[in-house]
Amino acid sequence: MTAYPRLDKITTDAAVRRLRRVEGQIQGVQRMLGDGRECAEIIQQIAAVRAALDRVALDLISTSLEQCLRMELRGKAPARSTLLKLQKTFLMLR
């Protein structure tokens, strides 16, 4: 079983910061629902949350792909299978 490359601290910290922002956005959507805001406004905010989550996922995949490519260039054997797993992960986003 090939493991994904480990994320570095900078990438992890950035993802956590983004996810905290998303968490705040979700709380805002919940308040909007409770306040009886218009459907179009709520949907617009939900779309923003989805876009923010997609961005986190793409950043994580991008970092992992970069690490895999470096492994591949150094001749590390598991890089190819890890690249295929990352490709499947990317395709799950849509």
C-alpha positions in Angstrom: 0.0 0.0 0.0 1.5 3.3 -1.1 1.1 6.2 1.3 0.4 9.7 0.1 3.3 12.1 0.7 3.2 13.9 4.0 2.1 17.5 4.0 4.6 20.1 5.2 3.7 22.4 8.1 3.3 25.5 5.9 0.7 23.6 3.7 -1.1 22.2 6.7 -1.2 25.5 8.6 -2.6 27.2 5.5 -5.3 24.5 5.0 -6.3 24.8 8.7 -6.6 28.6 8.3 -8.8 28.2 5.2 -10.9 25.6 6.9 -11.5 27.9 9.9 -12.7 30.6 7.5 -15.0 28.0 5.9 -16.3 27.1 9.3 -17.1 30.8 9.9 -18.9 31.0 6.5 -21.0 27.9 7.4 -22.0 29.5 10.7 -23.0 32.6 8.8 -25.1 30.5 6.5 -26.8 28.9 9.5 -27.5 32.4 10.9 -28.9 33.4 7.5 -31.3 30.5 7.6 -32.4 31.2 11.1 -33.0 34.9 10.2 -35.1 33.9 7.3 -32.9 35.5 4.6 -33.7 35.2 1.0 -33.0 31.9 -0.7 -30.8 33.5 -3.4 -28.5 35.1 -0.7 -28.2 31.8 1.1 -27.4 29.9 -2.1 -24.8 32.5 -3.0 -23.1 31.9 0.4 -23.3 28.2 0.0 -21.6 28.5 -3.4 -18.8 30.6 -1.7 -18.4 27.8 0.9 -18.1 25.2 -1.8 -15.6 27.2 -3.7 -13.5 27.7 -0.6 -13.6 24.0 0.2 -12.6 23.2 -3.4 -9.6 25.6 -3.0 -8.4 23.8 0.1 -8.7 20.4 -1.7 -6.9 21.7 -4.8 -4.1 23.2 -2.7 -3.6 19.9 -0.9 -3.6 17.9 -4.1 -1.3 20.3 -5.8 1.2 20.0 -3.0 1.0 16.2 -3.0 1.5 16.1 -6.7 4.5 18.3 -6.5 6.0 16.0 -3.9 5.2 12.9 -6.1 6.8 14.5 -9.1 10.0 15.1 -7.0 9.9 11.4 -5.9 9.5 10.3 -9.5 12.4 12.4 -10.6 14.6 10.8 -7.9 13.5 7.4 -9.0 11.5 6.5 -5.9 9.4 3.4 -6.8 6.0 4.3 -5.1 5.7 7.6 -6.9 3.7 6.3 -9.9 1.0 4.5 -7.9 0.7 7.5 -5.6 0.3 9.8 -8.6 -2.6 7.6 -9.8 -4.3 7.7 -6.4 -3.9 11.5 -6.4 -5.5 11.7 -9.9 -8.5 9.7 -8.6 -8.7 12.0 -5.6 -8.7 15.0 -7.9 -11.5 13.6 -10.0 -13.6 13.1 -6.9 -13.9 16.9 -6.6 -16.3 17.1 -9.5 
